[in-house]
Amino acid sequence: MSVVPDTTTKITFTDNNTKFNTAGVQFIINPYDELSLTKALEITEKAGGSVTVATVGLAEADAVIRKALAIGANDAIRINANPSDGQFVAEQLAAIAQQGGYDMVLTGRESIDYNGGQVCGLLGALLNWPSVNVCTKMDVIDGKAHFERDIDGGRETIEAVLPVVASAQKDLCEPRIPNMKGIMAARTKPLTVVEPIAVDGFGQYNGFENPIAKQAVKLFDAQNAAQLIDALKNEAKII
């Protein structure tokens, strides 16, 4: 599970545009991970089992992790490290999955802050498990996992033996809202903090920049196609 800035957050940077400015930012569960959590709960309610939430993050993430517990997860693990990139996160989560004897690892298709979309595939490779990305349906029947996902021009149906890694796409399910009973129960559910395993550095972010501000709309008369083409070529520089 990723902890990400709320979608309404105004993004700014510090240290000469090399670090994300967290001051005053409201953090939430990554929406795609919230879908995977809800689907995990639905699967265990039908087939049995329990749901563990695992997050790579520092102590500031604990409040958001507690929300995942309030939604229904049985317990949580926080790897005490800054989630520096997708490879680092996958390495840490793979170590947890190898130790825990889990049947399924569900992720979101991507985190909405960096939009890397890497962790599901990397986890599959590191664990040597089958991985299925951007799923719109998931189920476990007779000990096998069944998935559907949209592809160009159609829909793909996949069956895989457990254990398996899969990522959630929108339309998979409706996220659950924690109720008062869940919020109260979350206070006593176990949240275990573990130190990260040692891994090599994979990369670093050298700088960030905000997108160019939206420009005023320009209208062209239908009879002036040449003027439109000139603007697209010399001003917008997209042709």
Wavefront OBJ file of the C-alpha trace (Angstrom):
o trace
v 0.000 0.000 0.000
v 1.296 3.438 -0.913
v 0.675 6.563 1.135
v 0.236 9.489 -1.269
v -0.784 13.158 -1.207
v -4.496 13.869 -1.457
v -5.540 14.514 -5.052
v -6.444 18.128 -4.195
v -2.932 18.881 -2.901
v -1.096 21.855 -4.369
v 2.291 20.434 -5.342
v 5.448 22.393 -4.512
v 9.102 21.479 -4.146
v 11.996 22.442 -1.884
v 15.802 22.233 -1.908
v 16.166 23.694 -5.388
v 13.300 21.569 -6.726
v 14.870 18.272 -5.668
v 12.408 17.288 -2.894
v 8.635 17.199 -2.599
v 7.398 19.727 -0.051
v 5.304 17.797 2.504
v 4.446 20.839 4.646
v 0.692 21.074 5.144
v -0.008 18.106 2.846
v -2.880 15.731 3.649
v -1.885 12.114 2.928
v -4.264 9.318 1.942
v -4.240 5.672 0.887
v -3.313 5.474 -2.775
v -6.726 5.075 -4.508
v -5.643 2.065 -6.575
v -4.283 0.393 -3.431
v -7.596 1.090 -1.713
v -9.248 -0.921 -4.489
v -6.811 -3.798 -3.980
v -7.466 -3.728 -0.223
v -11.232 -3.862 -0.750
v -10.912 -6.737 -3.203
v -8.615 -8.621 -0.802
v -11.284 -8.279 1.891
v -13.976 -9.529 -0.489
v -11.873 -12.556 -1.446
v -11.104 -13.512 2.159
v -14.719 -13.068 3.194
v -15.662 -15.562 0.507
v -12.743 -17.993 0.569
v -11.329 -17.508 4.079
v -7.985 -16.127 5.209
v -6.757 -12.791 6.485
v -5.497 -9.535 5.001
v -2.162 -7.937 5.888
v -1.351 -4.412 4.702
v 2.335 -3.737 3.991
v 3.752 -0.262 3.447
v 7.225 1.152 2.876
v 7.258 4.454 4.731
v 8.273 6.421 7.786
v 6.328 6.993 11.014
v 4.227 9.728 9.401
v 2.438 6.990 7.447
v 1.016 5.302 10.541
v -2.219 7.331 10.627
v -3.023 6.358 7.034
v -2.131 2.725 7.738
v -4.603 2.799 10.628
v -7.282 3.804 8.125
v -6.519 0.629 6.143
v -6.959 -1.334 9.367
v -10.244 0.498 9.979
v -11.447 -0.509 6.510
v -10.941 -4.131 7.510
v -7.333 -5.346 7.201
v -6.377 -7.723 10.024
v -2.890 -6.403 10.621
v -0.248 -4.169 9.093
v 3.502 -4.080 8.522
v 5.445 -0.875 7.955
v 8.945 -1.163 6.532
v 10.690 1.778 8.163
v 12.248 3.468 5.133
v 11.627 6.229 2.654
v 10.040 4.699 -0.492
v 12.709 6.091 -2.773
v 11.678 4.303 -6.001
v 9.635 1.394 -7.315
v 12.505 -1.094 -7.315
v 13.375 -0.334 -3.687
v 9.729 -0.714 -2.647
v 9.387 -4.010 -4.521
v 12.557 -5.400 -2.913
v 11.236 -4.580 0.554
v 7.764 -5.980 -0.089
v 9.193 -9.137 -1.673
v 11.168 -9.823 1.511
v 7.976 -9.531 3.561
v 6.021 -11.761 1.163
v 8.728 -14.441 1.229
v 8.637 -14.578 5.019
v 4.865 -14.481 5.440
v 3.628 -17.449 3.418
v 0.998 -15.392 1.598
v -1.191 -16.759 -1.207
v -1.769 -13.443 -2.978
v -0.102 -10.062 -3.065
v -2.366 -7.320 -4.398
v -1.152 -3.856 -5.354
v -2.607 -0.867 -7.138
v -1.827 -0.425 -10.825
v 0.310 2.587 -9.868
v 0.677 5.226 -7.189
v -0.906 8.550 -8.067
v 2.158 10.561 -7.028
v 4.905 9.101 -9.259
v 2.712 6.968 -11.581
v 5.495 4.435 -12.014
v 3.335 1.319 -12.390
v 6.344 -0.864 -11.595
v 5.744 -2.672 -8.316
v 3.373 -5.450 -9.444
v 5.649 -6.708 -12.208
v 8.801 -6.316 -10.140
v 7.253 -8.267 -7.261
v 6.315 -11.092 -9.588
v 9.878 -11.260 -10.899
v 11.492 -11.069 -7.446
v 9.187 -13.718 -5.964
v 9.135 -15.862 -9.120
v 5.335 -15.787 -8.981
v 2.970 -15.145 -11.885
v 1.861 -11.495 -12.011
v -1.236 -10.033 -13.636
v -1.476 -6.280 -14.110
v -4.397 -3.788 -14.262
v -7.167 -6.208 -13.326
v -10.833 -5.232 -13.472
v -12.007 -8.530 -11.952
v -10.409 -10.879 -9.416
v -11.634 -14.052 -7.712
v -10.314 -17.236 -6.128
v -12.168 -20.440 -7.016
v -11.076 -23.941 -5.983
v -7.593 -22.742 -5.074
v -6.967 -20.907 -8.354
v -6.970 -17.190 -9.042
v -9.119 -15.836 -11.865
v -8.648 -12.389 -13.408
v -10.032 -10.190 -16.133
v -8.288 -7.172 -17.585
v -8.891 -4.826 -20.466
v -6.485 -4.970 -23.391
v -6.386 -3.131 -26.714
v -9.532 -4.077 -28.586
v -10.914 -6.517 -26.039
v -10.775 -8.171 -22.646
v -8.424 -10.882 -21.413
v -9.382 -13.671 -18.990
v -6.521 -15.232 -17.036
v -6.318 -18.177 -14.648
v -3.256 -18.596 -12.405
v -2.150 -20.953 -9.676
v -1.421 -19.519 -6.258
v 0.675 -17.766 -5.070
v 0.212 -14.831 -7.429
v 0.724 -11.070 -7.640
v -1.935 -8.839 -9.197
v -2.655 -5.129 -9.462
v -5.974 -3.313 -9.254
v -7.415 -1.146 -12.000
v -10.431 1.164 -11.647
v -13.809 -0.616 -11.941
v -12.462 -3.554 -9.915
v -14.737 -2.752 -6.959
v -16.167 0.066 -4.865
v -13.824 1.229 -2.074
v -15.123 0.684 1.433
v -15.628 3.509 3.898
v -14.559 2.685 7.467
v -17.398 2.732 9.995
v -17.163 3.594 13.679
v -16.764 -0.049 14.694
v -13.859 -0.441 12.283
v -12.230 2.786 13.452
v -12.393 1.664 17.083
v -11.071 -1.821 16.233
v -8.175 -0.356 14.242
v -6.715 1.145 17.406
v -5.864 -2.288 18.788
v -4.945 -4.145 15.590
v -1.224 -4.942 15.282
v 0.954 -2.553 13.295
v 4.438 -4.049 13.175
v 7.414 -1.875 12.240
v 10.405 -3.639 10.684
v 13.692 -2.314 9.403
v 14.388 -2.475 5.653
v 16.640 -5.079 4.106
v 19.887 -3.816 2.640
v 19.648 -3.330 -1.118
v 21.734 -1.484 -3.668
v 20.705 2.005 -4.707
v 18.792 1.877 -7.974
v 18.376 5.506 -8.903
v 17.603 8.946 -7.641
v 15.439 11.897 -8.578
v 17.592 14.788 -9.732
v 14.807 17.366 -9.899
v 11.132 18.100 -10.327
v 9.169 20.763 -12.114
v 5.510 21.672 -12.282
v 3.686 21.367 -15.605
v 3.337 24.473 -17.711
v 0.312 26.512 -16.682
v -2.697 26.237 -18.945
v -2.754 28.861 -21.662
v -5.761 30.800 -22.885
v -7.783 29.104 -25.613
v -7.239 30.331 -29.149
v -10.051 30.086 -31.663
v -9.535 29.924 -35.422
v -12.072 30.512 -38.118
v -13.001 27.333 -39.953
v -11.830 28.921 -43.191
v -8.314 29.613 -41.815
v -6.877 26.093 -41.635
v -3.437 27.403 -42.598
v -3.422 29.712 -39.572
v -4.292 26.791 -37.282
v -1.544 24.633 -38.765
v 0.981 27.445 -38.352
v 0.039 27.846 -34.665
v 0.318 24.103 -33.998
v 3.705 23.997 -35.689
v 5.384 27.208 -34.528
v 3.653 28.040 -31.239
v 2.518 24.735 -29.720
v 5.299 22.844 -31.540
v 3.297 19.622 -31.648
v 3.505 19.002 -35.381
l 1 2 3 4 5 6 7 8 9 10 11 12 13 14 15 16 17 18 19 20 21 22 23 24 25 26 27 28 29 30 31 32 33 34 35 36 37 38 39 40 41 42 43 44 45 46 47 48 49 50 51 52 53 54 55 56 57 58 59 60 61 62 63 64 65 66 67 68 69 70 71 72 73 74 75 76 77 78 79 80 81 82 83 84 85 86 87 88 89 90 91 92 93 94 95 96 97 98 99 100 101 102 103 104 105 106 107 108 109 110 111 112 113 114 115 116 117 118 119 120 121 122 123 124 125 126 127 128 129 130 131 132 133 134 135 136 137 138 139 140 141 142 143 144 145 146 147 148 149 150 151 152 153 154 155 156 157 158 159 160 161 162 163 164 165 166 167 168 169 170 171 172 173 174 175 176 177 178 179 180 181 182 183 184 185 186 187 188 189 190 191 192 193 194 195 196 197 198 199 200 201 202 203 204 205 206 207 208 209 210 211 212 213 214 215 216 217 218 219 220 221 222 223 224 225 226 227 228 229 230 231 232 233 234 235 236 237 238 239
